[in-house]
Amino acid sequence: MKKNLLLQLFCLSFIVFSCSSDDDNGGGIIEIPAVESAVLDIESGGSTEPNQVYIDLSTEETTVVRRDSWELGFISSENRVVLNSSILASAAKLEGIYDIDAVSEDTELTAPMTLKTLNQGFQPIEVTVSTLNELKEGIPVGYHMYGDLENNIRFTDDSTGDLDKTAIGDIPTTEAEAEVIIVSLGNEIPKDEAEAGSINTTGDHRGFYKIKVFMNNNDYVLQYAPLSSDTHEEVVITKDEAYDFTAFSLENGIEVDVEPAKENWDLNYTSVYSYYGSSRGLVAGVTYSDYVVHNTLNGVGVYMVLTEEPGEGEDAAPVATGEPLYDEFTLEDVNENEFEYNDRALIASGWRSSSEGALSDRYYIVRDTDGNFYKLQFTALLNEQGERGFPQIVYDLL
């Protein structure tokens, strides 16, 4: 009996190894078919929305990362540094100031800056600052933060993800050319959950750091220290072309694994998103929850299909737009001219209503990093207990 069992195992192993030989499968590479249909619960983490969740539609793989684990992202494809908008990080370059160890709250600016802000009545006013202590009052993201869009002054990255519009800007090629930059570390993730149906995403301010960044051949050199320190640390950050960026935590002084490989994610449920720009007729620092961006740096395109629009009159019933319903949409309905490849914030928070939850009058067409076309709809914002921060999507391969 034992001999028969061993013989069977030997034959089975022979078959398995024979079937996986290079001759039989064209070099040992097995093509994994794209996921055809899925229902995915996104692990945002509840009403404090502590997580960023990267989603690869074709594999149904997700990567979950604490959104307060990093502040800076060092781009691989260009010499650029981005900020972690999900914790409301922001930054201001100190023009003409180069000695990082000499910078403190009492540092005087090389020239006064005239900036715009909103007063307590949310009316636009101008403010002139002459010291770092005055400037840092308006660096943190909020309705009253400083900036001037007309003169291209903003202390956040652009909402679209355009690498030519980052707060930190051009990275010098020498240490001598690198000016000191003040970084607001954003806000803590609150520990206390909100009441059912509400959110609690923005806690206490995490403080300020000062940095200098410059290139050494193709590597970044980062000098950093708390604002009150008269010495600094220095690290070299090497680009990895397999990833969009290398993340760094100023608070912990380490590189952090955040994004999956750049070709292995399509959507990022970033939970919280912030930037300086126009919102509801105001120009201010704004923060959104339940926010989704797509991988514009690696060819992901998205557009929205709206199946209903408001009727005329306050109590009028919605009117059908003539677009196919989600279940009716097929590959033949895809309009490739509609895809947005340059603005990562197309989905944004427009998929939901804070009072109604996931909106059923819209869905999204996604062209993923592999060139597959998917239709995707958000089907939940709340869990069964009515708690916020439990989104769900359904998607199907076209």
N, C-alpha and C positions, 0 to 999 in steps of 0.2 A: 504493500500500500504506500509506504513511504517513498519507494523507488518510483512508483507511478506518479506521485505528487511532484517529485523533483523533476521528472521528465516533462510533466505538463508545464511547470514553471519555466523550464529551460526553453520549451517551444514558444511559450508566450513572450518571453523576453526577446527571442530571436525575431519574432514577428514585429514587436514594437520597435526594436532598433533598425530592422530592415525598412520599416515604413518611414523612419525619420532620417534616412540617409540622404546625403546631398544629391545623389543621383535621382532620387524619387521626388524631391520637392523643390528642385531648382535652386539648390544652394543652402538649404536648411532654414530659409526664411518662411515662416508661416503667416499668411495674410489673415488678419483677424477682421471679420466683417464688421461694418459700422452697426451700432445699435439702431434697430429699426423703430422701436417705440419704448417709451419709459415714462414712469411717474416718479418724480424725485422730490423727496423732502429735503429742503436746504437747511443745513445746520447753522443757522444764524445765531442761535443760542438764547433766544428769549427776548424779553422786553428791553434789556440793556444792549442787545445786539453786539456781543463781544467779538464775534468772529467775522473774518473775511472768508468766503468760500469760492474757490476756483472750480469751474465745471468744464469737463471735456465731454461734449455731447456724444461723440462717436463711440466712446468707451463707457460712458456713464460714471467715469471716475471723478471724485471730488477731492479737493485738498482744502483742509480747514486750518486756518491760522488765526491766532489772537491778533486783533487789529492794533493793539498797543505794544506789539513786540518789536517795532522798528519805527524809525523816523525818516531815514534817508534811503533813496534807491539810486544806485550808481549804474547808469545805462550802459549796455554792452555795445550797441550799434553806433552810438555817437558819444561825444564827450559832454554828457549832460547829467545833472543830478536832480532827481525829483523828490517831492515831499509826500509823506503819507497823509493824504487828505482825510482818511477815515478816522483819524484822531484829531483833526483840525490843526495839523502842523502848518507853520508858516515861517517865512524868513525874509530878512531885509539886509541887503548889502550896504556896508558902510563905505561910501565913496571916498577914496583917497586915504583910507586907514589900513595899514598893513601889518602892524605889530599886534599879534593876537594876545600876547601876555600883558600888554599895556591897556587893553580895553576893559572897561568896567562900566557900571551904571553912570558914573560921573563923566565919562568920555564926552568931549564936545565934538560935534560933527564938523567936518571941514567947511561946510556952508549950511546955512539954515535951509530946511526943506518946507515948502508950502504944499500941503496935502488936503484932500477932501475927506469929510466924514459926515456922519449924521448926528445932529444934536438930540437931546432927550425927547424932542417932539418929532423926531425922524425927518427933520428938514435938513437939506444939504448945506453945509457950511465949510469954510476953509479954516485950517489950523496950521500954524507955523511952529516947527520944532527945531531946537538948536542943540540939544543934548541927547545922548542915548536914552537917558532916563525918560525924557519926554517922548521920544520915538517909540519906545517899547510899550507905551500905554496903548498904542494903536496897531501893534503887530498881531496880537492874537485874533483869530477868526471870530467875528461877531458883527452884529449890526452896526456897531460904532467903530469898526476898524478903519485904519487910514488907507488911502490909495488915491489914484488919479488915472482912470482908464484913458482919458484923452491924451495924457502924456506918457502912457504905457508904464505906469507905476502900479504894481500890484505885488502884494506880499504872499500870494498863493500861486500855484501853477494854474494854467488855464483849464477851464472845465472840460474842454474838448480832448485834452491829452496831447496837444500840440507841443512837441519838444522844443520848438523855437520860442515858446512862450512860458518858460519856467521862471519861478521867482529868483532862483539862484543864477540863472543866465549862463553866459559863456564861461567855460572853465579855462583859466590861463595855462600856459605851458611852462611857467617857471614860478617858483615860490615868491620871488620878488614882485611879480605882477599880481599875485593873489590878494585881493582885499578881504578884510574880515567880514564875516556874515553872522548876523544874530539869528538864531533859530528859536522860535517858540515851539516847545515840544508838544503843544496841543493840550488835550484834556484827558483826564483819567476815565476809565470805564467804571461807571458806578457799580457798587456792590449790591445795592438794593433794587429788587425787581419793582416794576411799576404796577399800578392797579390794572386789572383786566381791561384790555382794549387800548391801553396807553403805552408809552415808551419812556425810558429813562436812560438816555445814551450818552449824556455829556456831564462828566463830573468836574472835579476841581482842576485848575490849571496845573500843568506838570512842570512849569518853570522854563528857564531860558538857558541855552548853550551858545557859545561862540565857536565858529569854525573857520578854517581856511581850506580850500580845495584847489589843487593844481595837478597837472599831468606830469608824469615821468615816463617818457616814451608812450606806451599804450596803457600804463597803469595810472590809477588815481592815487594821489597822496592826500590823506585827510588829517588835518590837525584839529583838535577839538578840546574843549574844556567847559566846565560850568562858567557862567558869566562872571561870577565873583572870584574866580581863580586867577593867580598870576603866573601859573605854569600850564602847560598843555601836554596832551598825549598825541602821538602820531602813528598812523597805520597806513599800510599800502594795500589798496584794494584792486585786485586783478580782475579784468573783464573775463566773463565766461560767455562765449557766443551762443551757448546752448540756451541761455536765459535772457529775458528782456533786461533784467537788472539784478544787481547784487544788493541785498538789503543790509542796512547797518543800524544798530541800536546805539545811539549816543549815550543813553542812560546806563546801559550795561557794557558798553565798549566792545561789542562783538558783532561779527557778521551773523545774519539770521536767514534761515531757509524760509522763504515766503512763497513766491510763485513756483509752479511746476515749470518744467522745460517749456520754452515759448511756443512750441508746436503742440503742446499737450493741454491747452486750455482755450476755451472759446468765450465763456462768460465769467465775470467775477461779481458775485453777490457781495459787494463790499460793505453792505449793511449801512454804514454812515458815509456821507460824501460832503465835502465842503469846498468852497472857493469864493473868491471876491469877484462879484459881477452883478448883473442886473437881475432883480427878482421882484415881481409885482410892482413895477414902476420905481423901485429903489435901487440904488447902486450901493452894495454893502457886502459884508462877509456873511454868507448864508450856509446853512447846514441842513442836509436832508437825511432822512432815514429810509430803510427798505430800498436801497439804491443798487442798481445794476449797471455795470459797464461791460463793453465787449473788447476783444483783443485786436484793436486797430493796428498795433505795431506788427501784426503777423497775418494780415489779410482777412480778418473776420469782418463780414458785412452784415448789417441788420436793417430791416425796415418794418414798419408797423402796418397792419391791416385793420382798419376801423370798420366795423359792420353796422354800427348805429351812430347817429348824431342827434343832439338835442332837437326836439321840435320847437316850433315857434310858440311863444307864450309860456308863462311860468309853470302851468300844470299840463302842458302838452306832452303827449307820449313821444318817446324816441322814434326817429324815422330811419328806416333801413337805408344804407348807403348804396346798396347794389353789389357790394363786395361779397364773395362767398363766405359762408360760415366756416368755422374752424374745421369741422368734419368734412366739409365739401371741398376744401382747398386741395389742389393737386399740383404736381410738378409743372403742368402746362400753364398754371396760373402765375408762376413766378415771373416777376418783372425785374430783370437784372438792373435796369436803370434806376430802380428805387433804392438799392442798397447804399447805406451810409458806411463808408470805410474810414472817414477822417474825424468823426466825432464819436468818441467812445461813450458819450452820455446820451445816446438816443433812447434807450429803454428807460434809464434813470429811475425815477420813482413814479413815472406816469402809468405804470401797470396797475396801480392800486389807488384806492381812496381811503383816507384814514377813518372815514365813517362807514363806508360800504364794503371795505375789504378788496379782494382781487376783483378787477373789473372784467366782466364777461363780454363787453362790447369790442374787445380788441385782442389781437394776438400778433405774434412776431414771426417773420421769416428770417432765418439765420443761414448764412453761408459760412461753414466752419473752416478751421485751418487746413482740413483735408479736402476742401472743395465740395463737401456734401451740403445739400440743401435740407433744412429742417423747418417745420412749423412748430411753434412753441407758444404755449399759453400758461399764464399764471392762474392757479386754481385755488389758492388759499393764502391768507395773510395771518390768520389766527389759528390756534389749535382748538381742540374740542372744548376747552375750558374758557375760550374767548380771550386767551392771552396773546399778545402781539409778539412778533419775531419768530413765527413758525411758517415761513413761506413754502409753497409747493408749486412745482411746474409739471406740466405734461408736454411731451414733445414727440414728434413722429418724423421719420425720414421720408422725404419726398422722392 
